[in-house]
Amino acid sequence: EILFVRIQDTCVAHCFDIFRRGEIEEATEEDRLEKPITIDGITAPWVIDHFIAGKQSSRITYESIEYNRPISDSLFAKPASIKGLK
């Protein structure tokens, strides 16, 4: 039974303690931003590695980054019915 969770947040790491009856379990989650690339004057990571308790749990590698690209208004239109989403 988890009584409560305390979370501390920074730019790249999330530390949290899980309090159970009679014990405290601590874990740290961290995102490491790798391979910075500058496009149109904006610097962003090309790779993001996610770690939990010091062990890598996932990796995101972008294939392309585009800023201020026009998108269709139809993406934000409310469908006439739920069945229309299929």
C-alpha positions, 0 to 999 in steps of 0.5 A: 500500500502506497501512502504518498509519493514526494516528487522533486523536479529539476531541468533533467532529473525527477527524484521521487520517494515512495512511502509505504508502511514501514519503508521508504523506496527512493528512485531517480528518473533522469533525461540526458539530452545528447547531440545538440543541433541548431536549426533556424537559430534554435538548439535542441537535442537530437537524442534523449536518453531516459534513465531510472535509478541509473539504468537506461530505460529508453532512447528517443532519436529524432529523424528530423526537426522542423519549426513553425511548419504550417499544419492543416486546421482540419487536425483541430476540427471536432468530428461530427461523431465518434464513429467519424474517428475511424 
